Amino acid sequence: MTIRTRSIVLNQLRYGDSSLIVDLYTENMGRQTVFVKGAFGKKSRMRSALFQPLHLLEIDLHHRANRQMQRISNPNICYPFQTIHFNPVKCCIAMFITEVLYKTLKEEEANSEMFDFLYYSIQTLDLNEHGTANFHLAFLVQFSRYLGFYLKYEKLLPQLSEISFDKLDEVPLNHNQRNSLTNYLLEYYSMYVENFCKMKSFTILQNIFQE
């Protein structure tokens, strides 16, 4: 079965001299692990640069139910990033979100509402000019709605659960408050998500917010 689908890159791992194993979250088939042959070849149409974490792609997914790793073809970038790769704070937040998604997205089935939320969130992170430092907090709170354990506690600043991503600069937080809230949210996630271990990227975020 071949399906044309949008997808979000979660992770890539080099395999051998020229290939990749890539984890994707797809609009039509949920999480999928795919094998990309020849990703480091000079003439390859599926170069490794296409499969950077959080890249938004459209692919042909050649799916077989009994195959551990699926095959893809004709990948295209749906939305080229404008700022994430060049803004240190956005880059660190993107790393953080990538790690959250890698640890939480496990189902091989479609969830169109969740996919649309993630797709919109990633685009908004790239486009927003203000309130970036609060982005990951609103993301964690709002993403929990789709994971089934929506956070509504006053301690977590209720406005984060409803605020639009383009108004995050209206939430006044210093770096100590951001770090404390992030740590609390991650502990809450760990109560509901199996094997949601310590986030390596959180340490990088803490350092960024203290600068």
ROLUMKOL-756629 format. One record per atom (N, C-alpha, C): residue in one letter; x, z, y. Coordinates in steps of 0.1 Angstrom, whole numbers, padded with zeros to 4 digits, m for minus. Atoms other than C-alpha are relative to their C-alpha. Last residue first. Layout:
% residues N
+-----+-------+-------+-------+
! res !    c1 !    c3 !    c2 !
+-----+-------+-------+-------+
!   A !     X !     Z !     Y !
...
+-----+-------+-------+-------+
***
This chain:
% residues 211
+-----+-------+-------+-------+
! res !    c1 !    c3 !    c2 !
+-----+-------+-------+-------+
!   E ! m0009 !  0007 ! m0009 !
!   E !  0221 !  0296 !  0338 !
!   E ! m0006 ! m0001 !  0014 !
!   Q ! m0008 ! m0010 ! m0007 !
!   Q !  0201 !  0322 !  0319 !
!   Q !  0010 ! m0006 !  0010 !
!   F !  0009 ! m0007 ! m0010 !
!   F !  0174 !  0298 !  0309 !
!   F !  0008 !  0010 !  0008 !
!   I !  0003 !  0009 ! m0011 !
!   I !  0200 !  0275 !  0293 !
!   I ! m0008 !  0007 !  0011 !
!   N ! m0012 !  0003 ! m0008 !
!   N !  0215 !  0302 !  0272 !
!   N ! m0003 ! m0008 !  0012 !
!   Q ! m0003 ! m0012 ! m0007 !
!   Q !  0181 !  0313 !  0259 !
!   Q !  0012 ! m0001 !  0009 !
!   L !  0010 ! m0001 ! m0011 !
!   L !  0172 !  0277 !  0251 !
!   L !  0003 !  0013 !  0008 !
!   I ! m0004 !  0010 ! m0010 !
!   I !  0204 !  0273 !  0230 !
!   I ! m0009 !  0001 !  0012 !
!   T ! m0013 ! m0005 ! m0006 !
!   T !  0197 !  0305 !  0210 !
!   T !  0004 ! m0009 !  0012 !
!   F !  0005 ! m0010 ! m0009 !
!   F !  0161 !  0292 !  0204 !
!   F !  0012 !  0006 !  0007 !
!   S !  0001 !  0006 ! m0013 !
!   S !  0176 !  0260 !  0188 !
!   S ! m0005 !  0011 !  0011 !
!   K ! m0014 !  0002 ! m0005 !
!   K !  0187 !  0279 !  0157 !
!   K ! m0001 ! m0004 !  0015 !
!   M ! m0001 !  0013 ! m0007 !
!   M !  0151 !  0291 !  0151 !
!   M !  0014 ! m0001 !  0006 !
!   K ! m0005 !  0000 ! m0014 !
!   K !  0151 !  0319 !  0126 !
!   K !  0003 ! m0013 !  0005 !
!   C ! m0011 ! m0009 ! m0002 !
!   C !  0130 !  0313 !  0095 !
!   C !  0005 ! m0001 !  0014 !
!   F ! m0003 !  0002 ! m0014 !
!   F !  0095 !  0298 !  0092 !
!   F !  0011 !  0009 !  0004 !
!   N ! m0014 !  0004 ! m0002 !
!   N !  0096 !  0298 !  0054 !
!   N !  0004 ! m0004 !  0015 !
!   E ! m0009 ! m0003 !  0011 !
!   E !  0058 !  0298 !  0051 !
!   E !  0014 ! m0005 !  0004 !
!   V ! m0006 !  0012 !  0006 !
!   V !  0040 !  0295 !  0084 !
!   V !  0011 !  0005 ! m0010 !
!   Y !  0010 !  0009 !  0005 !
!   Y !  0015 !  0323 !  0093 !
!   Y !  0006 ! m0012 ! m0007 !
!   M !  0011 ! m0007 !  0008 !
!   M !  0035 !  0354 !  0100 !
!   M ! m0009 ! m0009 ! m0007 !
!   S ! m0006 ! m0003 !  0013 !
!   S !  0065 !  0333 !  0111 !
!   S ! m0009 !  0008 ! m0009 !
!   Y !  0000 !  0012 !  0009 !
!   Y !  0044 !  0318 !  0139 !
!   Y !  0005 !  0004 ! m0014 !
!   Y !  0014 !  0003 !  0003 !
!   Y !  0038 !  0352 !  0154 !
!   Y ! m0001 ! m0012 ! m0010 !
!   E !  0004 ! m0010 !  0010 !
!   E !  0075 !  0360 !  0153 !
!   E ! m0014 ! m0002 ! m0005 !
!   L ! m0006 !  0004 !  0012 !
!   L !  0081 !  0327 !  0171 !
!   L ! m0002 !  0010 ! m0011 !
!   L !  0008 !  0011 !  0006 !
!   L !  0055 !  0336 !  0197 !
!   L !  0006 ! m0005 ! m0013 !
!   Y !  0013 ! m0005 !  0005 !
!   Y !  0071 !  0369 !  0204 !
!   Y ! m0008 ! m0011 ! m0007 !
!   N ! m0003 ! m0008 !  0012 !
!   N !  0106 !  0354 !  0207 !
!   N ! m0013 !  0006 ! m0006 !
!   T ! m0004 !  0009 !  0011 !
!   T !  0093 !  0328 !  0231 !
!   T !  0002 !  0008 ! m0013 !
!   L !  0012 !  0007 !  0005 !
!   L !  0075 !  0354 !  0252 !
!   L !  0003 ! m0009 ! m0011 !
!   S !  0008 ! m0010 !  0007 !
!   S !  0106 !  0375 !  0255 !
!   S ! m0012 ! m0006 ! m0006 !
!   N ! m0006 ! m0003 !  0013 !
!   N !  0128 !  0345 !  0263 !
!   N ! m0008 !  0010 ! m0008 !
!   R !  0001 !  0012 !  0009 !
!   R !  0104 !  0333 !  0290 !
!   R !  0006 !  0003 ! m0014 !
!   Q !  0013 !  0001 !  0005 !
!   Q !  0101 !  0368 !  0305 !
!   Q ! m0002 ! m0012 ! m0010 !
!   N !  0002 ! m0011 !  0009 !
!   N !  0138 !  0372 !  0307 !
!   N ! m0014 !  0000 ! m0006 !
!   H ! m0006 !  0003 !  0013 !
!   H !  0142 !  0337 !  0322 !
!   H ! m0002 !  0011 ! m0010 !
!   N ! m0014 !  0000 ! m0001 !
!   N !  0117 !  0344 !  0350 !
!   N !  0006 ! m0002 ! m0014 !
!   L ! m0008 ! m0007 !  0010 !
!   L !  0081 !  0334 !  0349 !
!   L !  0015 ! m0001 !  0002 !
!   P ! m0013 ! m0006 ! m0005 !
!   P !  0056 !  0323 !  0375 !
!   P !  0006 !  0008 ! m0011 !
!   V ! m0002 ! m0012 !  0008 !
!   V !  0030 !  0299 !  0359 !
!   V !  0013 !  0007 !  0003 !
!   E !  0009 ! m0010 ! m0006 !
!   E !  0020 !  0273 !  0385 !
!   E !  0001 !  0014 ! m0007 !
!   D ! m0007 ! m0007 ! m0010 !
!   D !  0050 !  0252 !  0375 !
!   D ! m0008 !  0010 !  0007 !
!   L ! m0008 ! m0012 !  0005 !
!   L !  0032 !  0245 !  0343 !
!   L !  0008 !  0007 !  0011 !
!   K !  0002 ! m0011 ! m0010 !
!   K !  0007 !  0223 !  0361 !
!   K !  0008 !  0012 ! m0004 !
!   D ! m0006 !  0005 ! m0013 !
!   D !  0016 !  0189 !  0344 !
!   D ! m0002 !  0011 !  0011 !
!   F ! m0014 !  0000 !  0000 !
!   F !  0012 !  0205 !  0309 !
!   F !  0006 ! m0004 !  0014 !
!   S ! m0005 !  0013 !  0002 !
!   S ! m0024 !  0213 !  0316 !
!   S !  0015 !  0000 !  0001 !
!   I ! m0005 !  0008 ! m0012 !
!   I ! m0033 !  0249 !  0314 !
!   I !  0005 ! m0013 ! m0005 !
!   E !  0009 !  0010 ! m0005 !
!   E ! m0056 !  0261 !  0286 !
!   E !  0006 ! m0009 !  0011 !
!   S !  0008 !  0006 !  0010 !
!   S ! m0035 !  0283 !  0263 !
!   S ! m0009 ! m0011 !  0005 !
!   L ! m0008 !  0009 !  0008 !
!   L ! m0008 !  0290 !  0288 !
!   L ! m0008 ! m0007 ! m0011 !
!   Q !  0000 !  0013 ! m0006 !
!   Q ! m0034 !  0305 !  0312 !
!   Q !  0009 ! m0010 ! m0008 !
!   P !  0011 !  0009 !  0004 !
!   P ! m0040 !  0333 !  0287 !
!   P !  0000 ! m0014 !  0006 !
!   L !  0004 !  0007 ! m0012 !
!   L ! m0006 !  0348 !  0294 !
!   L ! m0010 ! m0010 ! m0004 !
!   L ! m0006 !  0013 !  0000 !
!   L !  0008 !  0357 !  0259 !
!   L ! m0004 ! m0008 !  0012 !
!   K ! m0014 ! m0001 ! m0001 !
!   K !  0001 !  0394 !  0263 !
!   K !  0007 ! m0013 !  0001 !
!   E ! m0004 ! m0001 ! m0015 !
!   E ! m0035 !  0386 !  0269 !
!   E !  0015 !  0001 !  0002 !
!   Y ! m0002 ! m0013 ! m0005 !
!   Y ! m0039 !  0374 !  0233 !
!   Y !  0005 !  0001 !  0014 !
!   K !  0009 ! m0002 ! m0011 !
!   K ! m0055 !  0341 !  0224 !
!   K !  0003 !  0014 !  0007 !
!   L ! m0004 ! m0012 ! m0007 !
!   L ! m0032 !  0325 !  0199 !
!   L ! m0008 !  0002 !  0013 !
!   Y !  0000 !  0001 ! m0014 !
!   Y ! m0048 !  0300 !  0176 !
!   Y !  0003 !  0013 !  0007 !
!   F ! m0001 ! m0014 ! m0004 !
!   F ! m0040 !  0305 !  0140 !
!   F !  0001 !  0001 !  0015 !
!   G !  0010 ! m0009 !  0006 !
!   G ! m0052 !  0273 !  0123 !
!   G !  0002 !  0014 !  0004 !
!   L ! m0006 ! m0006 !  0012 !
!   L ! m0022 !  0250 !  0128 !
!   L ! m0010 !  0010 ! m0006 !
!   Y !  0001 !  0010 !  0010 !
!   Y ! m0041 !  0228 !  0153 !
!   Y !  0006 !  0005 ! m0013 !
!   R !  0014 !  0004 !  0002 !
!   R ! m0048 !  0257 !  0176 !
!   R ! m0001 ! m0009 ! m0012 !
!   S !  0006 ! m0009 !  0010 !
!   S ! m0012 !  0269 !  0171 !
!   S ! m0014 ! m0002 ! m0003 !
!   F ! m0002 !  0006 !  0013 !
!   F ! m0001 !  0238 !  0190 !
!   F ! m0005 !  0009 ! m0011 !
!   Q !  0010 !  0010 !  0002 !
!   Q ! m0016 !  0252 !  0222 !
!   Q !  0001 ! m0007 ! m0014 !
!   V !  0013 ! m0006 !  0000 !
!   V !  0004 !  0284 !  0222 !
!   V ! m0011 ! m0010 ! m0004 !
!   L !  0002 ! m0009 !  0011 !
!   L !  0036 !  0268 !  0211 !
!   L ! m0014 !  0006 ! m0001 !
!   F !  0001 !  0008 !  0012 !
!   F !  0033 !  0240 !  0236 !
!   F ! m0002 !  0008 ! m0012 !
!   A !  0013 !  0005 !  0000 !
!   A !  0025 !  0263 !  0265 !
!   A ! m0002 ! m0009 ! m0013 !
!   L !  0010 ! m0011 !  0002 !
!   L !  0056 !  0282 !  0257 !
!   L ! m0014 ! m0005 ! m0001 !
!   H !  0000 ! m0004 !  0014 !
!   H !  0078 !  0251 !  0252 !
!   H ! m0010 !  0011 ! m0003 !
!   F !  0007 !  0010 !  0009 !
!   F !  0068 !  0237 !  0286 !
!   F ! m0001 !  0005 ! m0015 !
!   N !  0011 ! m0006 !  0007 !
!   N !  0076 !  0267 !  0307 !
!   N ! m0006 ! m0008 ! m0011 !
!   A ! m0005 ! m0013 !  0007 !
!   A !  0111 !  0256 !  0317 !
!   A ! m0011 !  0007 ! m0007 !
!   T ! m0006 !  0003 !  0013 !
!   T !  0097 !  0221 !  0325 !
!   T !  0004 !  0012 ! m0008 !
!   G !  0005 ! m0009 !  0010 !
!   G !  0074 !  0233 !  0352 !
!   G !  0006 ! m0002 ! m0013 !
!   H !  0001 ! m0014 ! m0004 !
!   H !  0080 !  0203 !  0374 !
!   H ! m0005 !  0008 ! m0011 !
!   E ! m0011 ! m0003 ! m0009 !
!   E !  0091 !  0166 !  0369 !
!   E !  0001 !  0015 !  0004 !
!   N !  0001 ! m0011 ! m0009 !
!   N !  0070 !  0158 !  0339 !
!   N !  0012 !  0002 !  0009 !
!   L !  0005 !  0004 ! m0013 !
!   L !  0074 !  0124 !  0323 !
!   L !  0000 !  0011 !  0011 !
!   D ! m0009 !  0010 ! m0005 !
!   D !  0095 !  0132 !  0292 !
!   D ! m0003 ! m0003 !  0015 !
!   L ! m0013 ! m0006 ! m0002 !
!   L !  0077 !  0164 !  0284 !
!   L !  0010 ! m0010 !  0007 !
!   T !  0002 ! m0008 ! m0012 !
!   T !  0044 !  0145 !  0289 !
!   T !  0013 !  0008 !  0003 !
!   Q !  0000 !  0008 ! m0012 !
!   Q !  0054 !  0119 !  0264 !
!   Q !  0000 !  0008 !  0013 !
!   I ! m0013 !  0006 ! m0001 !
!   I !  0062 !  0145 !  0238 !
!   I !  0001 ! m0009 !  0012 !
!   S ! m0009 ! m0011 ! m0005 !
!   S !  0030 !  0164 !  0245 !
!   S !  0014 ! m0005 !  0002 !
!   Y !  0002 ! m0002 ! m0014 !
!   Y !  0008 !  0132 !  0242 !
!   Y !  0010 !  0011 !  0006 !
!   Y ! m0005 !  0013 ! m0006 !
!   Y !  0023 !  0123 !  0208 !
!   Y ! m0001 !  0002 !  0015 !
!   L ! m0014 !  0001 !  0001 !
!   L !  0019 !  0159 !  0196 !
!   L !  0005 ! m0012 !  0008 !
!   F ! m0005 ! m0011 ! m0008 !
!   F ! m0017 !  0162 !  0207 !
!   F !  0015 ! m0001 !  0001 !
!   D !  0002 !  0003 ! m0014 !
!   D ! m0026 !  0128 !  0193 !
!   D !  0006 !  0010 !  0010 !
!   F ! m0010 !  0010 ! m0004 !
!   F ! m0010 !  0137 !  0160 !
!   F ! m0001 ! m0004 !  0015 !
!   M ! m0014 ! m0005 ! m0001 !
!   M ! m0029 !  0169 !  0158 !
!   M !  0010 ! m0010 !  0004 !
!   E !  0000 ! m0008 ! m0012 !
!   E ! m0062 !  0152 !  0165 !
!   E !  0013 !  0007 !  0003 !
!   S ! m0001 !  0008 ! m0013 !
!   S ! m0055 !  0124 !  0141 !
!   S !  0000 !  0009 !  0012 !
!   N !  0007 ! m0010 ! m0009 !
!   N ! m0047 !  0147 !  0111 !
!   N !  0001 ! m0007 !  0014 !
!   A !  0003 !  0003 ! m0014 !
!   A ! m0038 !  0124 !  0083 !
!   A ! m0007 !  0011 !  0007 !
!   E !  0013 !  0005 ! m0002 !
!   E ! m0024 !  0137 !  0050 !
!   E ! m0002 ! m0002 !  0015 !
!   E ! m0001 !  0014 !  0001 !
!   E !  0010 !  0145 !  0036 !
!   E ! m0015 ! m0005 !  0001 !
!   E !  0010 !  0006 !  0007 !
!   E !  0010 !  0181 !  0048 !
!   E !  0001 ! m0015 !  0000 !
!   K ! m0003 !  0001 !  0014 !
!   K !  0042 !  0198 !  0058 !
!   K ! m0010 ! m0008 ! m0008 !
!   L !  0007 !  0012 !  0004 !
!   L !  0044 !  0199 !  0096 !
!   L !  0004 ! m0003 ! m0015 !
!   T !  0014 ! m0002 !  0001 !
!   T !  0055 !  0235 !  0104 !
!   T ! m0008 ! m0012 ! m0006 !
!   K !  0003 ! m0012 !  0008 !
!   K !  0093 !  0237 !  0100 !
!   K ! m0015 !  0001 ! m0003 !
!   Y ! m0006 !  0001 !  0013 !
!   Y !  0101 !  0202 !  0112 !
!   Y ! m0004 !  0011 ! m0010 !
!   L !  0008 !  0010 !  0008 !
!   L !  0076 !  0205 !  0140 !
!   L !  0006 ! m0001 ! m0014 !
!   V !  0014 ! m0006 !  0003 !
!   V !  0092 !  0238 !  0153 !
!   V ! m0008 ! m0010 ! m0009 !
!   E ! m0001 ! m0010 !  0010 !
!   E !  0127 !  0223 !  0150 !
!   E ! m0013 !  0006 ! m0004 !
!   T ! m0003 !  0007 !  0013 !
!   T !  0117 !  0192 !  0169 !
!   T !  0002 !  0010 ! m0011 !
!   I !  0013 !  0005 !  0005 !
!   I !  0101 !  0214 !  0196 !
!   I !  0002 ! m0008 ! m0013 !
!   F !  0008 ! m0012 !  0004 !
!   F !  0134 !  0233 !  0201 !
!   F ! m0013 ! m0005 ! m0007 !
!   M ! m0006 ! m0005 !  0012 !
!   M !  0155 !  0201 !  0202 !
!   M ! m0008 !  0012 ! m0006 !
!   A !  0003 !  0010 !  0010 !
!   A !  0131 !  0187 !  0228 !
!   A !  0006 !  0004 ! m0013 !
!   I !  0013 ! m0002 !  0004 !
!   I !  0134 !  0219 !  0248 !
!   I ! m0005 ! m0010 ! m0011 !
!   C !  0001 ! m0012 !  0008 !
!   C !  0171 !  0215 !  0248 !
!   C ! m0014 !  0004 ! m0005 !
!   C ! m0007 !  0003 !  0013 !
!   C !  0170 !  0179 !  0259 !
!   C ! m0001 !  0012 ! m0009 !
!   K !  0009 !  0008 !  0009 !
!   K !  0144 !  0188 !  0286 !
!   K !  0006 ! m0003 ! m0014 !
!   V !  0010 ! m0009 !  0004 !
!   V !  0168 !  0215 !  0300 !
!   V ! m0010 ! m0007 ! m0009 !
!   P ! m0004 ! m0010 !  0009 !
!   P !  0198 !  0192 !  0299 !
!   P ! m0011 !  0009 ! m0005 !
!   N !  0003 ! m0013 ! m0006 !
!   N !  0180 !  0162 !  0315 !
!   N !  0004 !  0011 ! m0010 !
!   F ! m0009 ! m0002 ! m0012 !
!   F !  0196 !  0129 !  0305 !
!   F ! m0002 !  0013 !  0007 !
!   H ! m0014 !  0001 !  0004 !
!   H !  0182 !  0123 !  0270 !
!   H !  0010 !  0003 !  0011 !
!   I ! m0004 ! m0010 !  0009 !
!   I !  0148 !  0136 !  0280 !
!   I !  0015 !  0000 ! m0004 !
!   T ! m0008 ! m0011 ! m0005 !
!   T !  0145 !  0115 !  0311 !
!   T !  0005 !  0010 ! m0010 !
!   Q ! m0005 !  0003 ! m0013 !
!   Q !  0130 !  0080 !  0305 !
!   Q !  0010 !  0011 !  0005 !
!   F ! m0002 ! m0012 ! m0008 !
!   F !  0123 !  0081 !  0268 !
!   F !  0007 ! m0004 !  0013 !
!   P ! m0014 ! m0003 ! m0002 !
!   P !  0112 !  0047 !  0254 !
!   P !  0001 !  0012 !  0010 !
!   Y ! m0002 ! m0005 ! m0013 !
!   Y !  0076 !  0048 !  0242 !
!   Y !  0014 !  0004 !  0002 !
!   C !  0012 !  0002 ! m0007 !
!   C !  0064 !  0028 !  0212 !
!   C !  0002 !  0004 !  0015 !
!   I !  0002 ! m0012 ! m0009 !
!   I !  0098 !  0023 !  0198 !
!   I ! m0012 ! m0003 !  0008 !
!   N ! m0001 !  0003 ! m0015 !
!   N !  0095 ! m0004 !  0171 !
!   N ! m0002 !  0013 !  0007 !
!   P !  0002 ! m0012 ! m0009 !
!   P !  0101 ! m0001 !  0133 !
!   P !  0002 ! m0005 !  0015 !
!   N !  0004 !  0003 ! m0013 !
!   N !  0096 ! m0033 !  0113 !
!   N ! m0003 !  0012 !  0010 !
!   S ! m0005 !  0012 ! m0005 !
!   S !  0100 ! m0019 !  0078 !
!   S ! m0006 ! m0002 !  0014 !
!   I !  0006 !  0005 ! m0012 !
!   I !  0095 !  0013 !  0059 !
!   I !  0006 ! m0013 !  0004 !
!   R ! m0007 !  0010 ! m0007 !
!   R !  0101 !  0027 !  0025 !
!   R ! m0007 ! m0004 !  0012 !
!   Q !  0007 !  0013 ! m0003 !
!   Q !  0089 !  0059 !  0009 !
!   Q !  0009 ! m0010 !  0007 !
!   M ! m0003 !  0005 ! m0013 !
!   M !  0109 !  0087 ! m0007 !
!   M ! m0006 ! m0014 !  0002 !
!   Q ! m0005 ! m0012 ! m0008 !
!   Q !  0096 !  0107 ! m0036 !
!   Q !  0003 ! m0004 !  0014 !
!   R ! m0014 !  0002 ! m0005 !
!   R !  0076 !  0077 ! m0050 !
!   R !  0004 !  0012 !  0009 !
!   N ! m0009 ! m0006 !  0009 !
!   N !  0045 !  0084 ! m0072 !
!   N !  0015 ! m0001 !  0004 !
!   A !  0003 ! m0014 !  0002 !
!   A !  0020 !  0078 ! m0044 !
!   A !  0010 !  0007 ! m0009 !
!   R !  0004 ! m0001 !  0014 !
!   R !  0035 !  0046 ! m0032 !
!   R ! m0001 !  0015 ! m0004 !
!   H !  0003 ! m0013 !  0006 !
!   H !  0036 !  0039 !  0005 !
!   H ! m0003 ! m0002 ! m0015 !
!   H !  0003 !  0005 !  0014 !
!   H !  0052 !  0010 !  0023 !
!   H ! m0001 !  0012 ! m0009 !
!   L ! m0003 ! m0010 !  0011 !
!   L !  0050 !  0023 !  0059 !
!   L ! m0005 ! m0006 ! m0013 !
!   D !  0008 !  0004 !  0012 !
!   D !  0051 ! m0005 !  0085 !
!   D !  0005 !  0010 ! m0011 !
!   I ! m0007 !  0005 !  0012 !
!   I !  0063 !  0013 !  0116 !
!   I ! m0010 ! m0006 ! m0010 !
!   E !  0010 !  0006 !  0008 !
!   E !  0054 !  0023 !  0152 !
!   E !  0007 ! m0007 ! m0012 !
!   L ! m0002 !  0013 !  0006 !
!   L !  0078 !  0048 !  0166 !
!   L ! m0013 ! m0006 ! m0005 !
!   L !  0013 !  0005 !  0003 !
!   L !  0079 !  0077 !  0190 !
!   L !  0000 ! m0014 ! m0005 !
!   H !  0004 !  0014 ! m0004 !
!   H !  0113 !  0092 !  0190 !
!   H ! m0013 ! m0003 ! m0005 !
!   L !  0012 !  0001 ! m0010 !
!   L !  0111 !  0130 !  0186 !
!   L ! m0002 ! m0014 !  0004 !
!   P !  0011 ! m0009 !  0000 !
!   P !  0145 !  0132 !  0167 !
!   P ! m0010 ! m0001 !  0012 !
!   Q ! m0004 ! m0012 ! m0006 !
!   Q !  0166 !  0100 !  0168 !
!   Q ! m0012 !  0010 !  0001 !
!   F !  0005 ! m0012 !  0007 !
!   F !  0155 !  0074 !  0144 !
!   F !  0005 !  0013 !  0005 !
!   L !  0015 !  0000 !  0000 !
!   L !  0159 !  0042 !  0164 !
!   L ! m0006 !  0014 ! m0004 !
!   A !  0004 ! m0004 ! m0013 !
!   A !  0196 !  0050 !  0170 !
!   A ! m0015 !  0000 !  0002 !
!   S !  0002 ! m0014 !  0000 !
!   S !  0202 !  0047 !  0133 !
!   S ! m0005 !  0005 !  0013 !
!   R ! m0012 ! m0008 ! m0003 !
!   R !  0197 !  0010 !  0134 !
!   R ! m0004 !  0015 !  0001 !
!   M !  0004 ! m0014 !  0000 !
!   M !  0167 ! m0005 !  0116 !
!   M !  0012 !  0009 !  0003 !
!   R !  0012 ! m0001 ! m0009 !
!   R !  0170 ! m0042 !  0124 !
!   R ! m0005 !  0014 !  0000 !
!   S !  0012 ! m0006 !  0005 !
!   S !  0205 ! m0041 !  0109 !
!   S ! m0011 !  0000 !  0010 !
!   K !  0011 !  0010 ! m0001 !
!   K !  0231 ! m0066 !  0121 !
!   K ! m0013 !  0006 ! m0004 !
!   K !  0000 !  0006 ! m0014 !
!   K !  0259 ! m0040 !  0129 !
!   K ! m0012 ! m0010 !  0002 !
!   G ! m0005 !  0014 !  0000 !
!   G !  0250 ! m0020 !  0098 !
!   G ! m0001 ! m0006 !  0013 !
!   F ! m0012 !  0001 ! m0008 !
!   F !  0246 !  0017 !  0103 !
!   F !  0006 ! m0014 !  0000 !
!   A !  0002 ! m0004 ! m0013 !
!   A !  0210 !  0019 !  0092 !
!   A !  0012 ! m0001 !  0009 !
!   G ! m0008 !  0009 ! m0009 !
!   G !  0217 ! m0002 !  0061 !
!   G ! m0002 !  0004 !  0015 !
!   K ! m0013 !  0006 !  0005 !
!   K !  0189 !  0013 !  0040 !
!   K !  0007 ! m0008 !  0011 !
!   V ! m0003 !  0011 ! m0009 !
!   V !  0163 !  0036 !  0056 !
!   V !  0014 ! m0005 ! m0004 !
!   F ! m0014 !  0004 !  0002 !
!   F !  0147 !  0059 !  0030 !
!   F !  0003 ! m0012 !  0009 !
!   V ! m0002 !  0014 !  0002 !
!   V !  0115 !  0076 !  0041 !
!   V !  0015 ! m0002 ! m0001 !
!   T ! m0015 !  0001 !  0001 !
!   T !  0102 !  0112 !  0039 !
!   T !  0003 ! m0015 ! m0004 !
!   Q ! m0005 !  0008 !  0010 !
!   Q !  0065 !  0114 !  0050 !
!   Q !  0016 !  0000 !  0001 !
!   R ! m0015 !  0000 !  0001 !
!   R !  0045 !  0139 !  0069 !
!   R !  0004 ! m0009 ! m0012 !
!   G ! m0006 ! m0013 ! m0001 !
!   G !  0009 !  0129 !  0076 !
!   G !  0015 ! m0001 ! m0001 !
!   M ! m0004 ! m0005 !  0013 !
!   M ! m0003 !  0095 !  0063 !
!   M !  0007 !  0014 !  0001 !
!   N !  0010 !  0003 !  0011 !
!   N ! m0022 !  0078 !  0091 !
!   N !  0003 !  0007 ! m0013 !
!   E !  0014 ! m0001 ! m0004 !
!   E ! m0006 !  0092 !  0123 !
!   E ! m0010 ! m0002 ! m0012 !
!   T !  0007 !  0013 ! m0003 !
!   T !  0028 !  0097 !  0108 !
!   T ! m0015 !  0003 !  0003 !
!   Y !  0014 ! m0004 !  0000 !
!   Y !  0051 !  0127 !  0110 !
!   Y ! m0008 ! m0012 !  0004 !
!   L !  0009 !  0004 ! m0010 !
!   L !  0085 !  0114 !  0099 !
!   L ! m0013 !  0007 ! m0001 !
!   D !  0013 ! m0006 !  0001 !
!   D !  0115 !  0127 !  0079 !
!   D ! m0009 ! m0004 !  0012 !
!   V !  0006 ! m0004 ! m0013 !
!   V !  0144 !  0103 !  0077 !
!   V ! m0014 !  0006 ! m0003 !
!   I !  0013 ! m0005 !  0005 !
!   I !  0169 !  0097 !  0049 !
!   I ! m0007 !  0006 !  0013 !
!   L !  0006 ! m0012 ! m0005 !
!   L !  0195 !  0074 !  0063 !
!   L ! m0012 !  0005 ! m0008 !
!   S !  0014 ! m0002 !  0001 !
!   S !  0218 !  0046 !  0050 !
!   S ! m0004 !  0014 !  0006 !
!   S !  0008 !  0009 ! m0009 !
!   S !  0252 !  0031 !  0057 !
!   S ! m0015 !  0003 !  0001 !
!   D ! m0007 !  0006 ! m0012 !
!   D !  0280 !  0051 !  0042 !
!   D ! m0008 ! m0007 !  0010 !
!   G ! m0011 !  0010 !  0003 !
!   G !  0262 !  0074 !  0019 !
!   G !  0006 ! m0005 !  0012 !
!   Y ! m0001 !  0001 !  0015 !
!   Y !  0230 !  0091 !  0031 !
!   Y !  0010 ! m0011 ! m0003 !
!   R ! m0008 !  0011 !  0005 !
!   R !  0230 !  0103 !  0067 !
!   R !  0001 !  0001 ! m0015 !
!   L ! m0012 ! m0004 !  0007 !
!   L !  0202 !  0127 !  0075 !
!   L !  0007 ! m0012 ! m0006 !
!   Q ! m0007 !  0010 !  0007 !
!   Q !  0175 !  0122 !  0101 !
!   Q !  0012 !  0006 ! m0007 !
!   N ! m0014 ! m0003 !  0004 !
!   N !  0149 !  0146 !  0113 !
!   N !  0006 ! m0012 ! m0006 !
!   L ! m0003 ! m0014 !  0001 !
!   L !  0114 !  0149 !  0128 !
!   L !  0015 !  0003 ! m0003 !
!   V ! m0012 ! m0003 !  0008 !
!   V !  0108 !  0113 !  0140 !
!   V !  0002 !  0015 !  0001 !
!   I ! m0009 ! m0009 ! m0008 !
!   I !  0072 !  0109 !  0153 !
!   I !  0012 !  0003 ! m0009 !
!   S ! m0006 ! m0011 !  0007 !
!   S !  0050 !  0081 !  0138 !
!   S !  0010 !  0007 !  0010 !
!   R ! m0008 ! m0007 ! m0009 !
!   R !  0025 !  0054 !  0147 !
!   R !  0007 !  0012 ! m0007 !
!   T !  0003 ! m0013 ! m0005 !
!   T !  0012 !  0035 !  0118 !
!   T !  0010 !  0004 !  0010 !
!   R ! m0006 !  0000 ! m0013 !
!   R !  0010 !  0000 !  0102 !
!   R ! m0004 !  0013 !  0007 !
!   I !  0008 ! m0005 ! m0012 !
!   I !  0001 !  0007 !  0066 !
!   I !  0008 ! m0001 !  0012 !
!   T ! m0008 !  0001 ! m0012 !
!   T !  0014 ! m0010 !  0034 !
!   T ! m0010 !  0003 !  0012 !
!   M !  0008 !  0000 ! m0012 !
!   M !  0000 !  0000 !  0000 !
!   M !  0009 !  0000 !  0012 !
+-----+-------+-------+-------+
***
